[in-house]
């Protein structure tokens, strides 16, 4: 019993003291801030040198939740300079940021190449929970080890958890629009089951939604249903029983329009089946992250302008960044790049192809042909630091063989 009491006392630790956060702010700004990008914002997001124009979306890059998670990770290292500090997976989906944390000695507790497993933990260790949150079962294991925990889970994510738990309490199955293998979705799904005995089903696409809607309306082959959604539903889930009452939630980084369409289709299916009692058997709640929506809306606005191509900067496993690429691809040639190094030459762009789900190189003599005028749009997901955006801007002008001394002088602002 003593060990249990000790564990409970050590579950959470506050590292956000004024003195520590002052040091953290200086360190974080040194790593990720860009005066050039800030000046771009102040000038309306447009900069032209001779026949080359670069446009920045009105909203892009780090959101509050990401900034908070990074600040807390840096603060943890400062507060515990001589203790082992572990991170559950990635703090956010950006390789630049995660690499920097590794340099600072923050070790990985999950992922493809973990530095340790939960069985290796001791009560002297510190564990950081990433912005996506973590599954309840995993958190229970860590807490039983007596570790101190620094929780950076985004507030928007926790609001989804509350909604999903309420669904479970009212005997509604949570239909979660998201990626079944995404850290946030797994964490959310665990809140539906936990001690409440609720159920969930994860759907990713409109096609998935239509399949579920057909089953709600007419029933169908249960075996085929279970095979189609294998690894995307709760233990004991039965589509014949657990689609009677449903509540919709979503991974916070999905496309808002797609989530709204899914909500509408599911409600129509319930109404077809249940008639006037449909409202008693259906619930929904807008759980799209505000920052995600702002970045999507800003890109839609920028795409109204004349542009030759769009560069979307960010980690390839970032869901919100992926959706920005999808939006761009509907209008103009769009390239999903990790950083400025992906702009390999005048003719080559190394980028992640969403269709092939792999990095590839696209060749063309027209991308950065210096004899032709060009307008390049740039945006970035909520997990991309400004320094990567700055490097991309400078690389474009360098490839176009422009003098960037004046642009670099913008980096002297206070």
C-alpha positions in Angstrom: 0.0 0.0 0.0 2.9 2.4 0.7 4.2 1.9 -2.8 0.8 2.8 -4.2 0.5 5.9 -2.1 4.0 6.9 -3.1 3.2 6.4 -6.8 0.1 8.5 -6.5 2.1 11.4 -5.0 4.6 11.3 -7.7 2.3 11.0 -10.7 2.5 14.6 -11.9 5.1 17.3 -11.7 4.9 21.0 -12.5 8.0 22.3 -14.3 6.5 25.7 -15.4 8.1 27.9 -12.8 8.8 31.6 -14.0 12.6 31.2 -13.7 12.7 28.0 -15.6 10.3 29.2 -18.3 12.4 32.3 -18.8 15.4 30.1 -19.6 13.3 27.8 -21.8 12.0 30.7 -23.9 15.5 31.8 -24.7 16.5 28.3 -25.6 13.5 27.5 -27.7 13.7 30.8 -29.6 17.4 30.2 -30.4 16.4 26.8 -31.9 13.2 27.6 -33.8 12.5 31.3 -34.1 12.9 33.2 -37.4 12.9 37.0 -37.6 12.6 36.7 -41.4 9.4 34.8 -41.1 8.1 37.3 -38.6 8.8 40.1 -41.0 7.1 38.2 -43.7 4.0 38.1 -41.5 4.2 41.8 -40.8 4.4 42.6 -44.5 1.3 40.6 -45.4 3.0 37.3 -46.3 4.6 38.4 -49.6 8.1 39.1 -50.7 9.4 39.6 -54.2 13.0 39.8 -55.6 13.0 40.6 -59.3 10.9 37.9 -61.0 10.4 35.7 -58.0 7.6 36.0 -55.5 7.1 34.0 -52.3 3.8 33.9 -50.6 3.2 32.7 -47.0 -0.2 31.6 -45.8 -1.7 33.8 -43.1 -1.7 31.0 -40.6 1.0 28.3 -40.5 3.5 26.6 -38.2 3.5 26.1 -34.4 0.2 26.3 -32.7 -0.2 27.0 -28.9 -0.5 23.3 -28.1 2.7 22.4 -29.9 4.6 25.4 -28.3 3.4 24.3 -24.9 4.5 20.7 -25.4 8.0 21.8 -26.6 8.3 24.3 -23.7 7.4 21.6 -21.2 9.9 19.2 -22.7 12.7 21.8 -22.5 11.7 22.7 -19.0 11.8 19.1 -17.9 15.4 18.8 -19.0 16.3 22.0 -17.1 14.5 21.0 -13.9 16.0 17.5 -14.0 19.5 17.9 -15.6 20.9 14.7 -14.0 17.9 12.4 -14.1 16.8 10.1 -16.9 14.1 11.7 -18.9 12.0 9.6 -21.3 9.4 10.6 -23.9 6.5 8.4 -25.0 7.1 8.3 -28.8 7.5 11.8 -30.4 6.6 15.0 -28.7 5.1 16.2 -32.0 5.3 15.0 -35.6 8.4 16.9 -36.7 11.8 15.2 -37.1 13.7 18.4 -36.5 12.2 19.0 -33.1 12.4 15.3 -32.0 16.1 15.2 -33.1 16.8 18.3 -30.9 15.2 16.6 -27.9 17.4 13.6 -28.5 20.5 15.9 -28.5 19.3 17.2 -25.2 19.4 13.7 -23.8 15.7 13.0 -23.8 15.3 9.3 -24.5 12.6 7.5 -26.4 10.2 5.1 -24.6 8.3 4.0 -27.7 8.5 3.8 -31.4 10.7 1.8 -33.8 13.9 2.2 -31.9 13.2 2.8 -28.2 16.0 3.6 -25.8 14.2 1.7 -23.0 11.0 -0.1 -22.3 8.5 0.4 -19.4 10.1 -2.5 -17.5 13.4 -0.6 -17.4 11.8 2.4 -15.6 12.5 3.3 -12.0 10.8 5.7 -9.6 13.7 8.1 -10.2 12.9 8.5 -13.9 10.9 11.2 -15.6 8.4 10.4 -18.3 7.0 13.1 -20.7 3.6 12.5 -22.3 3.5 13.9 -25.8 1.0 16.4 -27.2 -1.1 13.6 -28.6 -1.6 12.1 -25.2 -1.2 8.4 -24.5 -3.4 5.3 -24.0 -4.8 4.7 -20.5 -3.2 1.2 -20.3 0.2 2.6 -21.0 -0.2 5.4 -18.5 -1.3 2.9 -15.9 1.9 0.9 -16.4 4.1 4.0 -16.1 2.3 5.2 -13.0 2.8 1.8 -11.3 6.5 2.3 -11.8 6.3 5.4 -9.6 7.8 7.7 -12.2 7.3 11.4 -12.2 5.2 12.4 -15.2 5.2 15.6 -17.2 2.0 15.7 -19.2 2.0 17.9 -22.4 -1.3 16.6 -23.8 -3.0 19.3 -25.8 -6.2 20.7 -24.3 -8.1 20.2 -27.5 -7.3 16.5 -27.4 -8.4 16.2 -23.8 -11.8 17.8 -24.7 -12.3 15.0 -27.2 -11.5 12.5 -24.5 -14.2 14.0 -22.3 -16.7 13.8 -25.1 -15.9 10.2 -25.8 -16.2 9.3 -22.1 -19.6 10.9 -22.0 -20.6 8.8 -25.0 -19.6 5.7 -23.1 -21.5 6.7 -20.0 -24.6 7.1 -22.0 -24.1 3.8 -23.8 -23.3 5.4 -27.1 -20.6 3.9 -29.4 -18.0 6.5 -30.3 -17.5 6.7 -34.1 -14.0 8.3 -34.3 -13.0 9.9 -37.6 -9.3 9.4 -37.7 -6.4 7.1 -38.4 -6.6 4.0 -36.3 -2.9 3.7 -35.8 -2.3 7.4 -34.9 -1.2 8.1 -31.3 -4.0 10.6 -30.7 -6.7 8.3 -32.0 -5.4 5.3 -29.9 -5.4 7.5 -26.8 -8.9 8.7 -27.5 -10.2 5.2 -28.2 -8.9 4.0 -24.9 -11.1 6.6 -23.1 -14.2 5.0 -24.6 -13.4 1.6 -23.1 -11.3 2.0 -19.9 -13.5 1.4 -16.8 -16.7 2.4 -18.6 -17.1 -0.6 -20.8 -17.9 1.5 -23.8 -17.2 0.8 -27.5 -15.6 2.6 -30.5 -15.2 2.3 -34.2 -12.5 4.2 -36.1 -13.3 5.3 -39.7 -10.9 7.1 -41.9 -12.5 7.9 -45.3 -15.9 8.8 -46.7 -15.9 5.4 -48.3 -15.6 3.8 -44.8 -18.4 6.0 -43.6 -20.7 5.0 -46.4 -20.0 1.3 -45.7 -21.0 1.9 -42.0 -24.1 3.8 -43.1 -25.2 1.0 -45.4 -24.8 -1.4 -42.4 -26.8 0.9 -40.2 -29.7 1.1 -42.7 -29.9 -2.4 -44.0 -27.6 -4.6 -41.9 -25.1 -6.8 -43.8 -22.4 -9.4 -43.6 -20.9 -9.1 -40.1 -17.8 -11.1 -40.9 -17.0 -8.8 -43.8 -17.6 -5.8 -41.6 -15.2 -7.0 -39.0 -12.6 -7.8 -41.5 -12.8 -4.4 -43.2 -12.4 -2.6 -39.8 -10.0 -5.0 -38.2 -7.8 -3.3 -35.6 -10.2 -0.3 -35.7 -12.8 -1.2 -33.1 -13.1 -2.0 -29.4 -12.8 -5.5 -27.9 -16.2 -7.1 -28.0 -17.6 -4.7 -30.6 -20.6 -6.1 -32.5 -22.0 -4.0 -35.4 -25.4 -5.5 -34.9 -25.6 -4.3 -31.3 -23.2 -1.3 -31.0 -24.4 0.8 -33.9 -27.8 1.4 -32.4 -26.7 4.5 -30.6 -23.7 6.4 -31.9 -21.8 9.6 -31.1 -19.2 11.1 -33.5 -15.8 12.4 -32.5 -12.6 12.9 -34.4 -8.9 13.1 -34.4 -8.4 16.8 -33.9 -6.2 17.2 -37.0 -8.6 15.8 -39.6 -10.2 17.9 -42.4 -13.2 19.7 -40.9 -15.3 19.5 -44.1 -14.7 15.7 -44.2 -15.7 15.3 -40.6 -18.9 17.3 -41.1 -19.8 15.2 -44.2 -19.3 12.0 -42.1 -21.5 13.4 -39.3 -24.2 14.2 -41.8 -24.1 10.8 -43.6 -24.2 8.9 -40.3 -27.1 11.0 -39.0 -29.0 10.4 -42.2 -28.5 6.7 -41.9 -29.7 6.7 -38.3 -32.8 8.8 -39.4 -33.5 6.3 -42.2 -33.5 3.5 -39.7 -35.1 5.1 -36.7 -37.3 7.8 -38.1 -38.4 10.4 -35.5 -36.3 8.8 -32.7 -33.1 9.4 -34.6 -32.1 12.4 -32.5 -32.2 10.1 -29.4 -29.7 7.7 -30.9 -27.2 10.2 -32.4 -24.8 12.7 -31.0 -22.0 14.8 -32.4 -19.6 17.4 -31.3 -17.1 19.6 -33.2 -13.7 18.5 -32.0 -11.5 19.8 -34.8 -8.5 21.6 -33.4 -8.9 25.4 -33.8 -5.3 25.8 -35.0 -5.8 23.0 -37.6 -8.9 24.7 -39.0 -7.2 28.1 -39.1 -4.3 26.7 -41.2 -6.7 25.0 -43.5 -8.8 28.1 -44.0 -5.7 30.2 -44.5 -4.6 27.9 -47.3 -7.9 28.0 -49.0 -7.6 31.8 -49.0 -4.1 31.7 -50.4 -5.1 29.3 -53.1 -7.4 32.1 -54.5 -4.2 33.9 -55.5 -2.2 33.2 -58.7 0.6 30.7 -57.8 2.8 28.3 -59.8 3.4 25.8 -57.1 2.8 25.2 -53.4 5.4 23.9 -50.9 4.0 22.4 -47.7 6.7 22.0 -45.1 6.5 19.5 -42.2 7.0 16.0 -40.9 5.8 13.3 -43.3 3.8 11.6 -40.4 2.0 14.8 -39.5 -1.7 14.4 -40.1 -2.6 18.0 -40.1 0.2 18.8 -42.6 -0.9 15.9 -44.8 -4.3 17.5 -45.1 -2.8 20.8 -46.2 -1.1 18.9 -49.0 -4.4 17.3 -50.0 -6.1 20.8 -50.1 -3.2 22.1 -52.3 -3.2 19.2 -54.7 -6.8 20.0 -55.6 -5.7 23.3 -57.1 -2.1 23.5 -58.1 1.1 21.4 -58.2 1.9 20.8 -54.5 4.9 19.3 -52.8 5.2 17.9 -49.3 8.8 18.6 -48.2 10.6 18.0 -44.8 12.9 21.0 -45.1 14.8 23.2 -47.6 17.2 20.3 -48.4 14.4 18.7 -50.4 14.8 21.5 -52.9 17.7 19.6 -54.4 18.3 21.7 -57.5 16.7 23.8 -60.3 15.1 20.7 -61.6 14.5 18.4 -58.6 12.1 18.4 -55.7 12.4 15.6 -53.1 8.9 15.2 -51.6 6.5 12.8 -50.0 3.9 11.4 -52.4 0.6 10.9 -50.7 -0.6 8.4 -53.3 2.5 6.2 -53.2 3.1 6.8 -49.5 6.8 7.3 -50.0 9.4 9.9 -50.6 10.2 10.4 -54.3 12.0 12.9 -56.5 10.1 14.9 -59.2 12.1 16.3 -62.1 11.2 19.3 -64.1 13.1 22.1 -65.8 10.4 24.6 -65.0 10.3 24.7 -61.2 13.1 27.2 -60.7 14.0 28.2 -64.3 15.5 31.6 -63.7 14.3 33.1 -67.0 10.6 32.7 -66.1 8.7 34.6 -63.5 7.4 32.4 -60.7 5.2 32.7 -57.6 5.7 30.0 -54.9 3.3 29.5 -52.0 4.5 28.2 -48.7 2.5 26.8 -45.8 3.2 24.4 -42.9 1.4 22.3 -40.4 1.0 23.1 -36.7 4.2 21.1 -35.9 6.6 22.9 -38.2 9.1 25.4 -36.6 9.6 28.8 -38.3 13.4 28.2 -38.8 12.5 25.5 -41.4 10.2 27.8 -43.2 12.9 30.5 -43.3 15.4 28.0 -44.7 12.9 27.1 -47.4 12.3 30.8 -48.3 16.0 31.4 -48.6 16.5 28.3 -50.7 13.9 29.3 -53.2 15.6 32.7 -53.9 19.1 31.0 -53.9 17.9 28.5 -56.6 16.6 31.5 -58.6 20.1 33.0 -58.3 18.9 36.2 -56.6 20.9 38.3 -54.2 19.4 37.5 -50.7 21.5 39.9 -48.7 18.6 42.3 -48.2 16.3 39.4 -47.2 18.8 38.1 -44.7 19.1 41.6 -43.2 15.6 41.2 -42.0 17.0 38.8 -39.4 18.4 41.7 -37.5 15.1 42.8 -35.9 15.0 42.9 -32.2 
